Amino acid sequence: MIVRTWRGWTRSSDAKAYEAYLLRTGFTGYTSTPGNRGAYFTRRDAGDRTEFFLISLWESWDAIKAFAGDDPGSAVFYPEDDAFLVDRERTVDHYEVFAEA
């Protein structure tokens, strides 16, 4: 299994709306892709910004590529992300799981 992570930041005043937007776009995109083994979308407030930390679980690199395209190290963005995000990671991190409970 492979863990994929990404971070993005909104103004705190936009956090609730971005959360709803993420559930309609990214969460649906992740979980409807064959080979996705789960997704955790988290957030935390930090002053006037809110950090979103997305964690997804994948059964293979092929499954990740089915979601992300030929460059699985690049983040996937949706049409209205620019309206919400004040900062974002343009790349993602991947970790191979070697033990789980």
C-alpha positions as CSV (number, residue, x, y, z in Angstrom):
1,M,0.0,0.0,0.0
2,I,1.1,3.6,-0.7
3,V,0.2,6.7,1.3
4,R,-0.1,10.0,-0.7
5,T,-0.2,13.3,1.2
6,W,-0.8,16.9,0.2
7,R,-1.2,20.3,2.0
8,G,-3.0,23.5,1.1
9,W,-4.1,26.6,3.0
10,T,-7.1,28.9,2.9
11,R,-8.1,32.0,4.7
12,S,-9.9,30.8,7.9
13,S,-13.0,32.6,6.7
14,D,-13.1,30.3,3.6
15,A,-12.4,27.1,5.4
16,K,-15.9,25.8,5.7
17,A,-16.7,26.5,2.1
18,Y,-13.4,24.9,0.9
19,E,-14.2,21.9,3.1
20,A,-17.5,21.4,1.3
21,Y,-15.8,22.0,-2.1
22,L,-13.2,19.4,-1.3
23,L,-15.8,16.8,-0.4
24,R,-17.5,17.4,-3.8
25,T,-14.3,17.3,-5.8
26,G,-11.2,15.8,-4.4
27,F,-12.8,13.3,-1.9
28,T,-15.1,12.0,-4.7
29,G,-12.2,11.9,-7.1
30,Y,-10.0,9.9,-4.7
31,T,-12.6,7.5,-3.5
32,S,-14.1,6.7,-6.9
33,T,-10.8,5.7,-8.4
34,P,-10.3,2.0,-8.5
35,G,-7.4,1.0,-6.2
36,N,-8.1,3.7,-3.7
37,R,-8.1,2.2,-0.2
38,G,-9.2,5.2,1.8
39,A,-8.9,8.9,2.3
40,Y,-8.6,11.2,5.3
41,F,-9.2,14.9,4.8
42,T,-8.1,16.8,7.8
43,R,-7.8,20.5,8.7
44,R,-6.6,22.7,11.5
45,D,-6.8,26.4,12.2
46,A,-3.6,28.4,12.5
47,G,-4.3,32.1,13.1
48,D,-6.0,33.6,10.1
49,R,-5.4,30.6,7.9
50,T,-6.6,27.0,7.9
51,E,-4.3,24.2,6.8
52,F,-5.8,21.2,5.0
53,F,-3.8,18.0,5.1
54,L,-5.1,15.2,2.8
55,I,-4.0,11.6,3.2
56,S,-5.0,8.9,0.8
57,L,-4.2,5.2,0.6
58,W,-3.6,3.4,-2.7
59,E,-3.0,-0.3,-3.5
60,S,-0.4,0.4,-6.3
61,W,1.4,3.1,-8.4
62,D,-1.0,2.2,-11.2
63,A,-3.9,3.2,-9.1
64,I,-2.2,6.5,-8.2
65,K,-1.5,7.2,-11.9
66,A,-5.2,6.5,-12.7
67,F,-6.1,9.3,-10.3
68,A,-3.2,11.7,-10.8
69,G,-2.0,11.1,-14.3
70,D,1.4,10.2,-15.7
71,D,3.3,12.4,-13.1
72,P,2.1,11.0,-9.8
73,G,4.3,13.4,-7.9
74,S,2.3,16.4,-9.1
75,A,-0.7,17.6,-7.0
76,V,-4.2,17.4,-8.6
77,F,-6.1,20.6,-8.6
78,Y,-9.8,21.4,-9.4
79,P,-11.3,24.4,-11.2
80,E,-12.2,26.5,-8.2
81,D,-9.1,25.8,-6.1
82,D,-7.6,29.2,-7.0
83,A,-10.6,30.9,-5.4
84,F,-10.0,29.3,-2.1
85,L,-6.3,28.5,-1.7
86,V,-3.8,31.2,-0.5
87,D,-0.9,28.7,-0.5
88,R,-0.5,25.1,-1.7
89,E,2.0,22.4,-2.3
90,R,2.4,21.8,-6.0
91,T,3.8,18.3,-5.4
92,V,2.7,15.5,-3.2
93,D,4.6,13.0,-1.0
94,H,4.4,9.2,-1.2
95,Y,5.2,6.7,1.4
96,E,5.2,2.9,1.1
97,V,3.5,1.2,4.0
98,F,5.6,-1.6,5.4
99,A,3.5,-2.4,8.5
100,E,-0.2,-1.8,9.5
101,A,-2.5,-2.9,12.2
